[in-house]
């Protein structure tokens, strides 16, 4: 059993159940931005920037305010950061290309959810089945 993925999937399910009575009708939008500081959203405490659309999402959803990147074994910190996020594994327990490592979107797809990914992705085609 892949315990790290199960833990992340369980966390997402707990959040879903806390915010909705009928999970079958619930849409989940997971935004993971690249090169954005933690204090770059007005709703999260920055009084100098205006981010009305992100502020609305923050007010209606769940925000992870204590997620930290452990670093990288290469120059591009974003690649292992995405791999850690998608698997729930720590830096020293991931393969950056996600080979033979299950992700929580894969678990959602296996449970009947339609999943979609777009944007910057350097973990390789094999990591998006």
DSSP file (Angstrom, degrees, kcal/mol; ACC not computed):
  #  RESIDUE AA STRUCTURE BP1 BP2  ACC     N-H-->O    O-->H-N    N-H-->O    O-->H-N    TCO  KAPPA ALPHA  PHI   PSI    X-CA   Y-CA   Z-CA
    1    1 A X              0   0    0      0, 0.0     2,-1.2     0, 0.0     0, 0.0   0.000 360.0 360.0 360.0 138.6    0.0    0.0    0.0
    2    2 A X     >  -     0   0    0      1,-0.2     4,-2.1     2,-0.1     5,-0.2  -0.719 360.0-178.0 -89.9  89.3    1.3    3.5   -0.9
    3    3 A X  H  > S+     0   0    0     -2,-1.2     4,-2.5     1,-0.2    -1,-0.2   0.867  74.6  54.1 -63.6 -42.3    0.8    5.2    2.5
    4    4 A X  H  > S+     0   0    0      1,-0.2     4,-2.1     2,-0.2    -1,-0.2   0.930 112.5  44.2 -60.5 -43.1    2.0    8.7    1.5
    5    5 A X  H  > S+     0   0    0      1,-0.2     4,-2.8     2,-0.2     5,-0.2   0.905 112.5  53.0 -65.9 -39.9   -0.5    8.9   -1.4
    6    6 A X  H  X S+     0   0    0     -4,-2.1     4,-2.6     1,-0.2    -1,-0.2   0.892 107.9  51.3 -62.1 -39.7   -3.2    7.5    0.8
    7    7 A X  H  X S+     0   0    0     -4,-2.5     4,-2.2     2,-0.2    -1,-0.2   0.922 112.3  45.2 -64.2 -44.3   -2.5   10.2    3.4
    8    8 A X  H  X S+     0   0    0     -4,-2.1     4,-2.3    79,-0.2    -2,-0.2   0.930 114.4  48.7 -65.4 -44.5   -2.8   13.0    0.9
    9    9 A X  H  X S+     0   0    0     -4,-2.8     4,-2.3     1,-0.2    -2,-0.2   0.897 111.0  51.1 -61.5 -40.3   -5.9   11.5   -0.7
   10   10 A X  H  X S+     0   0    0     -4,-2.6     4,-2.6    -5,-0.2    -1,-0.2   0.900 108.5  51.6 -63.9 -41.0   -7.4   11.1    2.8
   11   11 A X  H  X S+     0   0    0     -4,-2.2     4,-2.3     2,-0.2    -2,-0.2   0.925 110.6  48.2 -60.3 -45.2   -6.6   14.8    3.6
   12   12 A X  H  X S+     0   0    0     -4,-2.3     4,-2.4     1,-0.2    -2,-0.2   0.906 111.8  49.8 -62.6 -41.2   -8.4   15.9    0.4
   13   13 A X  H  X S+     0   0    0     -4,-2.3     4,-2.7     2,-0.2    -2,-0.2   0.897 109.3  51.4 -65.3 -40.4  -11.4   13.7    1.2
   14   14 A X  H  X S+     0   0    0     -4,-2.6     4,-1.9     2,-0.2    -1,-0.2   0.918 111.0  48.3 -62.0 -43.3  -11.6   15.1    4.7
   15   15 A X  H  X S+     0   0    0     -4,-2.3     4,-1.3     2,-0.2    -2,-0.2   0.914 111.5  50.7 -62.5 -42.7  -11.5   18.6    3.3
   16   16 A X  H >X S+     0   0    0     -4,-2.4     4,-1.2     1,-0.2     3,-0.7   0.942 111.2  47.3 -59.9 -48.6  -14.2   17.7    0.7
   17   17 A X  H 3< S+     0   0    0     -4,-2.7    -1,-0.2     1,-0.2    -2,-0.2   0.811 109.1  54.9 -66.1 -29.6  -16.5   16.2    3.4
   18   18 A X  H 3< S+     0   0    0     -4,-1.9    -1,-0.2    -5,-0.2    -2,-0.2   0.779 116.8  36.1 -72.5 -25.5  -16.0   19.3    5.6
   19   19 A X  H << S+     0   0    0     -4,-1.3     2,-0.3    -3,-0.7    -2,-0.2   0.479 118.7  37.9-108.9  -4.2  -17.2   21.6    2.9
   20   20 A X     <  -     0   0    0     -4,-1.2     3,-0.2    -5,-0.1    -1,-0.2  -0.998  50.7-154.5-151.6 143.5  -19.9   19.7    1.1
   21   21 A X  S    S+     0   0    0     -2,-0.3     2,-0.6     1,-0.2    -1,-0.1   0.797  95.0  44.1 -83.4 -31.0  -22.7   17.4    1.9
   22   22 A X    >   -     0   0    0      1,-0.1     3,-1.4     2,-0.0     4,-0.3  -0.830  61.8-179.9-120.4  91.5  -22.8   15.6   -1.5
   23   23 A X  G >  S+     0   0    0     -2,-0.6     3,-1.0     1,-0.3    -1,-0.1   0.735  76.9  71.0 -64.1 -22.9  -19.3   14.8   -2.7
   24   24 A X  G 3  S+     0   0    0      1,-0.3    -1,-0.3    89,-0.0    -2,-0.0   0.793 104.7  40.0 -65.5 -26.3  -20.6   13.3   -5.9
   25   25 A X  G <  S+     0   0    0     -3,-1.4     2,-0.3     2,-0.1    -1,-0.3   0.414  93.4 112.8 -99.2   0.3  -21.5   16.8   -7.2
   26   26 A X    <   -     0   0    0     -3,-1.0     2,-0.4    -4,-0.3    -6,-0.0  -0.563  52.4-153.4 -83.0 133.5  -18.5   18.5   -5.9
   27   27 A X        -     0   0    0     -2,-0.3     2,-0.5     2,-0.0    -2,-0.1  -0.845   8.5-153.9 -99.2 142.0  -15.9   20.0   -8.2
   28   28 A X        -     0   0    0     -2,-0.4     2,-0.5     2,-0.0   -12,-0.0  -0.974   8.8-171.4-119.6 126.7  -12.3   20.3   -7.0
   29   29 A X        -     0   0    0     -2,-0.5     2,-0.6     2,-0.0    -2,-0.0  -0.972   4.5-170.3-116.9 116.6   -9.9   22.9   -8.4
   30   30 A X        -     0   0    0     -2,-0.5     2,-0.5     2,-0.0    -2,-0.0  -0.926   3.1-168.4-111.1 111.9   -6.3   22.5   -7.2
   31   31 A X        +     0   0    0     -2,-0.6     2,-0.5     2,-0.0    -2,-0.0  -0.869   8.5 178.2-101.6 128.3   -4.1   25.4   -8.1
   32   32 A X        -     0   0    0     -2,-0.5     2,-0.2     2,-0.0    -2,-0.0  -0.899  15.6-159.4-130.0 101.8   -0.4   25.0   -7.6
   33   33 A X        -     0   0    0     -2,-0.5     2,-0.4     3,-0.1     3,-0.3  -0.473   9.9-131.9 -87.7 154.4    1.5   28.0   -8.8
   34   34 A X  S    S+     0   0    0      1,-0.2     3,-0.1    -2,-0.2    -1,-0.0  -0.868  82.4   0.6-105.3 134.5    5.2   28.2   -9.7
   35   35 A X  S    S+     0   0    0     -2,-0.4     2,-0.5     1,-0.2    -1,-0.2   0.866  90.1 138.9  60.0  41.0    7.5   30.8   -8.3
   36   36 A X        -     0   0    0     -3,-0.3    -1,-0.2     2,-0.0    -3,-0.1  -0.971  50.0-129.2-117.5 125.8    4.9   32.5   -6.2
   37   37 A X    >   -     0   0    0     -2,-0.5     3,-1.4     1,-0.1    -3,-0.0  -0.321  21.4-117.2 -68.0 154.5    5.7   33.7   -2.7
   38   38 A X  T 3  S+     0   0    0      1,-0.3     3,-0.3     2,-0.1    -1,-0.1   0.775 113.7  51.4 -63.6 -27.1    3.5   32.7    0.2
   39   39 A X  T 3  S+     0   0    0      1,-0.2    -1,-0.3     6,-0.1    -2,-0.1   0.055  78.9 101.6-100.1  26.5    2.6   36.3    0.9
   40   40 A X    <   +     0   0    0     -3,-1.4     2,-0.4     5,-0.0    -1,-0.2   0.216  64.4  78.6 -96.6  15.7    1.6   37.2   -2.7
   41   41 A X  S > >S-     0   0    0     -3,-0.3     5,-1.4     1,-0.1     3,-1.3  -0.990  70.8-143.0-126.8 130.0   -2.2   37.0   -2.2
   42   42 A X  G > 5S+     0   0    0     -2,-0.4     3,-2.0     1,-0.3    -1,-0.1   0.896 100.6  57.0 -57.7 -44.0   -4.2   39.8   -0.5
   43   43 A X  G 3 5S+     0   0    0      1,-0.3    -1,-0.3     8,-0.2     4,-0.1   0.674 103.0  56.6 -64.8 -16.2   -6.5   37.4    1.3
   44   44 A X  G < 5S-     0   0    0     -3,-1.3    -1,-0.3     2,-0.1    -2,-0.2   0.178 136.1 -74.8-102.5  16.8   -3.6   35.7    2.9
   45   45 A X  T < 5S+     0   0    0     -3,-2.0     2,-0.8     1,-0.3    -3,-0.2   0.416  88.1 128.9 115.7  -2.8   -2.3   38.9    4.5
   46   46 A X      < -     0   0    0     -5,-1.4     3,-0.3     1,-0.1    -1,-0.3  -0.773  28.7-177.7 -90.4 113.0   -0.6   41.0    1.8
   47   47 A X  S    S+     0   0    0     -2,-0.8    -1,-0.1     1,-0.2    -5,-0.1   0.455  74.7  61.0 -86.2  -1.0   -2.1   44.5    2.0
   48   48 A X  S    S+     0   0    0      2,-0.0     2,-0.3    -6,-0.0    -1,-0.2   0.619  94.3  62.9-103.1 -14.7   -0.1   45.9   -1.0
   49   49 A X        -     0   0    0     -3,-0.3     2,-0.6     2,-0.0    -8,-0.0  -0.759  68.9-138.2-110.8 158.2   -1.3   43.6   -3.8
   50   50 A X        +     0   0    0     -2,-0.3     2,-0.1    -8,-0.1    -3,-0.1  -0.963  31.6 156.8-117.0 116.7   -4.8   43.2   -5.4
   51   51 A X     >  +     0   0    0     -2,-0.6     4,-2.8     1,-0.1    -8,-0.2  -0.531   4.7 163.3-134.7  66.4   -5.8   39.7   -6.2
   52   52 A X  H  > S+     0   0    0      1,-0.2     4,-1.9     2,-0.2     5,-0.1   0.858  75.6  47.4 -60.8 -38.7   -9.6   39.7   -6.2
   53   53 A X  H  > S+     0   0    0      2,-0.2     4,-1.9     1,-0.2    -1,-0.2   0.929 115.6  44.2 -70.0 -43.6  -10.1   36.4   -8.0
   54   54 A X  H  > S+     0   0    0      1,-0.2     4,-2.6     2,-0.2    -2,-0.2   0.877 110.6  56.9 -65.4 -36.2   -7.6   34.5   -5.9
   55   55 A X  H  X S+     0   0    0     -4,-2.8     4,-2.3     1,-0.2    -2,-0.2   0.901 105.9  50.0 -61.2 -40.7   -9.2   36.2   -2.8
   56   56 A X  H  X S+     0   0    0     -4,-1.9     4,-1.4     2,-0.2    -1,-0.2   0.911 110.8  49.0 -63.9 -42.0  -12.6   34.8   -3.8
   57   57 A X  H  X S+     0   0    0     -4,-1.9     4,-1.3     1,-0.2     3,-0.2   0.914 110.8  50.9 -63.2 -41.5  -11.1   31.3   -4.2
   58   58 A X  H  < S+     0   0    0     -4,-2.6     3,-0.4     1,-0.2    -2,-0.2   0.915 109.9  49.8 -61.0 -43.1   -9.4   31.6   -0.8
   59   59 A X  H  < S+     0   0    0     -4,-2.3    -1,-0.2     1,-0.2    -2,-0.2   0.767 118.1  38.7 -69.5 -24.4  -12.7   32.7    0.9
   60   60 A X  H  < S+     0   0    0     -4,-1.4    -1,-0.2    -3,-0.2    -2,-0.2   0.526 120.1  33.5-102.0  -7.7  -14.7   29.8   -0.6
   61   61 A X  S  < S-     0   0    0     -4,-1.3     2,-0.4    -3,-0.4    -3,-0.1  -0.294  89.1 -73.8-127.7-153.2  -12.1   27.0   -0.4
   62   62 A X        -     0   0    0     -2,-0.1     2,-0.5     2,-0.0    -3,-0.1  -0.949  35.5-160.7-117.5 135.1   -9.3   25.5    1.6
   63   63 A X        -     0   0    0     -2,-0.4     2,-0.9    -5,-0.1    -5,-0.0  -0.965  13.1-143.5-120.0 129.3   -5.8   27.1    1.6
   64   64 A X        +     0   0    0     -2,-0.5     3,-0.4     1,-0.1    -2,-0.0  -0.816  26.7 168.8 -90.6 106.8   -2.7   25.2    2.6
   65   65 A X        +     0   0    0     -2,-0.9    -1,-0.1     1,-0.2   -27,-0.0   0.418  69.6  52.8-101.3   0.1   -0.6   27.9    4.5
   66   66 A X  S    S+     0   0    0      2,-0.0     2,-0.6     0, 0.0    -1,-0.2  -0.138  71.7 125.7-127.4  38.7    2.0   25.6    6.0
   67   67 A X        -     0   0    0     -3,-0.4     2,-0.4     2,-0.0    -3,-0.0  -0.878  37.7-174.5 -99.2 124.0    3.3   23.7    2.9
   68   68 A X        -     0   0    0     -2,-0.6     2,-0.4    13,-0.0    -2,-0.0  -0.917  24.8-125.6-123.6 145.1    7.0   24.0    2.5
   69   69 A X        -     0   0    0     -2,-0.4     3,-0.1     1,-0.1    12,-0.1  -0.745  12.0-151.7 -86.7 132.2    9.4   22.8   -0.2
   70   70 A X        -     0   0    0     -2,-0.4     2,-0.3     1,-0.3    -1,-0.1   0.535  46.0-109.0 -81.0  -6.4   12.2   20.6    1.1
   71   71 A X        -     0   0    0      6,-0.1    -1,-0.3     2,-0.0     2,-0.3  -0.806  37.3 -90.4 110.8-157.3   14.6   21.7   -1.6
   72   72 A X        -     0   0    0     -2,-0.3     5,-0.1    -3,-0.1     6,-0.0  -0.981   6.9-131.8-155.3 162.0   15.9   19.7   -4.5
   73   73 A X  S    S+     0   0    0     -2,-0.3     2,-0.3     3,-0.2     4,-0.1   0.191  99.0  38.1 -98.6  12.8   18.7   17.4   -5.7
   74   74 A X  S    S-     0   0    0      2,-0.1    -2,-0.1     1,-0.0     6,-0.0  -0.850  98.8 -92.4-148.1 179.0   18.9   19.6   -8.8
   75   75 A X  S    S+     0   0    0     -2,-0.3     2,-1.1     1,-0.1     3,-0.1   0.821 105.9  74.3 -71.0 -32.3   18.8   23.3   -9.8
   76   76 A X    >>  -     0   0    0      1,-0.2     3,-0.7     2,-0.1     4,-0.7  -0.713  57.1-179.3 -88.3  98.3   15.0   23.3  -10.6
   77   77 A X  H 3> S+     0   0    0     -2,-1.1     4,-1.7     1,-0.2    -1,-0.2   0.753  74.0  70.4 -67.3 -24.3   13.3   23.2   -7.2
   78   78 A X  H 3> S+     0   0    0      1,-0.2     4,-2.4     2,-0.2    -1,-0.2   0.836  90.3  59.4 -66.2 -32.6    9.9   23.1   -8.9
   79   79 A X  H <> S+     0   0    0     -3,-0.7     4,-2.1     2,-0.2    -1,-0.2   0.970 111.9  36.0 -64.7 -55.3   10.3   19.6  -10.3
   80   80 A X  H  X S+     0   0    0     -4,-0.7     4,-2.9     1,-0.2     5,-0.2   0.841 114.1  60.1 -67.2 -28.7   10.7   17.8   -7.0
   81   81 A X  H  X S+     0   0    0     -4,-1.7     4,-2.2     2,-0.2    -2,-0.2   0.936 108.1  43.4 -61.4 -45.9    8.3   20.2   -5.4
   82   82 A X  H  X S+     0   0    0     -4,-2.4     4,-2.7     2,-0.2    -2,-0.2   0.903 113.7  51.8 -65.0 -40.7    5.5   19.0   -7.8
   83   83 A X  H  X S+     0   0    0     -4,-2.1     4,-1.5    -5,-0.2     6,-0.4   0.903 110.3  48.1 -63.7 -40.9    6.5   15.4   -7.3
   84   84 A X  H  X S+     0   0    0     -4,-2.9     4,-2.5     1,-0.2     5,-0.4   0.921 113.7  47.7 -64.8 -43.1    6.3   15.7   -3.5
   85   85 A X  H  < S+     0   0    0     -4,-2.2    -2,-0.2    -5,-0.2    -1,-0.2   0.915 112.7  47.7 -63.5 -44.0    2.9   17.4   -3.7
   86   86 A X  H  < S+     0   0    0     -4,-2.7    18,-2.2     1,-0.2    19,-0.2   0.751 124.2  30.0 -72.8 -24.3    1.5   14.9   -6.1
   87   87 A X  H  < S-     0   0    0     -4,-1.5   -79,-0.2    16,-0.2    -2,-0.2   0.670  93.9-128.4-107.6 -21.4    2.7   11.8   -4.2
   88   88 A X     <  +     0   0    0     -4,-2.5     2,-0.2     1,-0.3    -3,-0.1   0.605  67.5 129.1  78.5  10.9    2.7   13.0   -0.6
   89   89 A X        -     0   0    0     -5,-0.4    -1,-0.3    -6,-0.4    -2,-0.2  -0.653  59.7-112.7 -99.0 156.1    6.3   11.7   -0.3
   90   90 A X    >   -     0   0    0     -2,-0.2     3,-2.1    -3,-0.1     4,-0.2  -0.311  38.7 -93.2 -81.2 170.1    9.3   13.6    1.0
   91   91 A X  G >  S+     0   0    0      1,-0.3     3,-0.8     2,-0.2   -18,-0.1   0.832 124.9  47.9 -52.5 -40.1   12.2   14.7   -1.1
   92   92 A X  G 3  S+     0   0    0      1,-0.2    -1,-0.3     3,-0.0    -2,-0.0   0.388 110.6  52.4 -88.2   5.2   14.3   11.6   -0.3
   93   93 A X  G <  S+     0   0    0     -3,-2.1     2,-0.3     2,-0.0    -1,-0.2   0.176  95.3  83.6-123.1  14.9   11.4    9.2   -1.1
   94   94 A X    <   -     0   0    0     -3,-0.8     2,-0.6    -4,-0.2   -10,-0.1  -0.834  64.6-141.3-116.7 156.2   10.4   10.4   -4.5
   95   95 A X    >   -     0   0    0     -2,-0.3     3,-3.1   -12,-0.1     6,-0.1  -0.989  26.0-138.0-106.6 121.3   11.5    9.8   -8.0
   96   96 A X  T 3  S+     0   0    0     -2,-0.6    -1,-0.1     1,-0.3   -13,-0.1   0.743 103.2  52.4 -57.9 -25.8   11.2   13.2   -9.7
   97   97 A X  T 3  S-     0   0    0      2,-0.1    -1,-0.3    -3,-0.0     4,-0.1   0.402 109.8-125.3 -88.7   3.6    9.7   11.7  -12.8
   98   98 A X    X   +     0   0    0     -3,-3.1     3,-1.4     1,-0.2     2,-0.3   0.759  44.1 174.8  59.3  29.5    7.1    9.9  -10.7
   99   99 A X  T 3  S-     0   0    0      1,-0.3    -1,-0.2    -4,-0.0    -4,-0.1  -0.513  70.2  -7.8 -67.9 127.9    8.0    6.5  -12.2
  100  100 A X  T 3  S+     0   0    0     -2,-0.3     2,-0.5     1,-0.2    -1,-0.3   0.760 107.7 118.7  56.7  28.8    6.1    3.8  -10.4
  101  101 A X    <   -     0   0    0     -3,-1.4    -1,-0.2    -4,-0.1     2,-0.1  -0.985  60.9-133.4-126.3 122.5    4.8    6.2   -7.8
  102  102 A X        -     0   0    0     -2,-0.5     2,-0.3    -3,-0.1   -97,-0.1  -0.454  18.5-151.6 -75.1 142.4    1.0    6.7   -7.5
  103  103 A X     >  -     0   0    0     -2,-0.1     4,-1.7     1,-0.1   -16,-0.2  -0.742  25.6-114.9-110.2 161.2   -0.3   10.2   -7.3
  104  104 A X  H  > S+     0   0    0    -18,-2.2     4,-2.1    -2,-0.3     5,-0.1   0.841 116.0  57.5 -67.8 -30.9   -3.5   11.5   -5.7
  105  105 A X  H  > S+     0   0    0    -19,-0.2     4,-2.5     2,-0.2    -1,-0.2   0.887 105.2  52.4 -62.8 -34.7   -5.0   12.5   -9.0
  106  106 A X  H  > S+     0   0    0      2,-0.2     4,-2.5     1,-0.2    -2,-0.2   0.901 108.1  50.8 -63.8 -39.2   -4.5    8.9  -10.2
  107  107 A X  H  X S+     0   0    0     -4,-1.7     4,-1.3     2,-0.2    -2,-0.2   0.899 110.0  49.8 -63.8 -40.3   -6.4    7.8   -7.0
  108  108 A X  H  <>S+     0   0    0     -4,-2.1     5,-2.4     2,-0.2     3,-0.3   0.926 110.9  49.3 -63.8 -43.8   -9.2   10.3   -7.8
  109  109 A X  H ><5S+     0   0    0     -4,-2.5     3,-1.7     1,-0.2    -2,-0.2   0.909 108.9  52.5 -61.7 -42.0   -9.4    9.0  -11.4
  110  110 A X  H 3<5S+     0   0    0     -4,-2.5    -1,-0.2     1,-0.3    -2,-0.2   0.786 106.1  55.4 -64.5 -26.2   -9.5    5.4  -10.2
  111  111 A X  T 3<5S-     0   0    0     -4,-1.3    -1,-0.3    -3,-0.3    -2,-0.2   0.374 129.7 -94.5 -88.5   4.9  -12.4    6.4   -7.9
  112  112 A X  T < 5S+     0   0    0     -3,-1.7    -3,-0.2     1,-0.3     2,-0.2   0.462  80.3 134.2 101.6   0.7  -14.4    7.7  -10.9
  113  113 A X      < -     0   0    0     -5,-2.4     2,-0.5    -6,-0.2    -1,-0.3  -0.567  56.5-123.4 -79.6 146.6  -13.5   11.4  -10.9
  114  114 A X        -     0   0    0     -2,-0.2     2,-0.3     2,-0.0    -5,-0.0  -0.812  34.5-165.8 -86.0 129.0  -12.5   13.1  -14.2
  115  115 A X        -     0   0    0     -2,-0.5     2,-0.3    -9,-0.0   -10,-0.0  -0.842  11.7-178.6-119.2 156.0   -9.1   14.7  -13.8
  116  116 A X        -     0   0    0     -2,-0.3     2,-0.4     2,-0.0    -2,-0.0  -0.991   7.1-165.5-152.5 142.3   -7.2   17.2  -15.9
  117  117 A X        +     0   0    0     -2,-0.3     2,-0.3     2,-0.0     4,-0.1  -0.989  13.7 165.3-131.3 141.9   -3.8   18.8  -15.8
  118  118 A X        +     0   0    0     -2,-0.4     2,-0.2     2,-0.1    -2,-0.0  -0.981  36.2  39.6-148.6 158.6   -2.6   21.8  -17.6
  119  119 A X  S    S+     0   0    0     -2,-0.3     2,-0.2     2,-0.1    -2,-0.0  -0.637  96.0   2.4 105.8-161.7    0.3   24.2  -17.4
  120  120 A X        +     0   0    0     -2,-0.2     2,-0.3     2,-0.0    -2,-0.1  -0.432  63.5 163.9 -67.4 128.3    4.0   23.8  -16.6
  121  121 A X        +     0   0    0     -2,-0.2     3,-0.3     1,-0.1    -2,-0.1  -0.842  15.8 163.5-151.9 108.9    5.0   20.2  -16.1
  122  122 A X        +     0   0    0     -2,-0.3     3,-0.1     1,-0.1   -43,-0.1   0.179  55.5  95.8-111.6  16.7    8.5   18.9  -16.2
  123  123 A X  S    S-     0   0    0      1,-0.2    -1,-0.1   -26,-0.1     4,-0.1   0.501  94.7-104.6 -85.5  -1.9    8.0   15.6  -14.5
  124  124 A X    >   -     0   0    0     -3,-0.3     3,-1.4     1,-0.1     4,-0.2   0.100  26.4 -85.0  96.6 151.8    7.7   13.8  -17.8
  125  125 A X  G >  S+     0   0    0      1,-0.3     3,-1.8     2,-0.2    -1,-0.1   0.832 121.3  65.2 -61.5 -34.3    4.8   12.3  -19.8
  126  126 A X  G 3  S+     0   0    0      1,-0.3    -1,-0.3    -3,-0.1     3,-0.1   0.723  92.5  63.7 -63.7 -19.6    4.9    9.0  -17.9
  127  127 A X  G <  S+     0   0    0     -3,-1.4     2,-0.5     1,-0.2    -1,-0.3   0.556  97.7  58.3 -83.6  -6.3    3.9   10.9  -14.8
  128  128 A X    <         0   0    0     -3,-1.8    -1,-0.2    -4,-0.2   -11,-0.0  -0.833 360.0 360.0-122.2  91.6    0.5   11.8  -16.3
  129  129 A X              0   0    0     -2,-0.5    -1,-0.1    -3,-0.1    -3,-0.1   0.506 360.0 360.0 -69.4 360.0   -1.3    8.6  -17.3
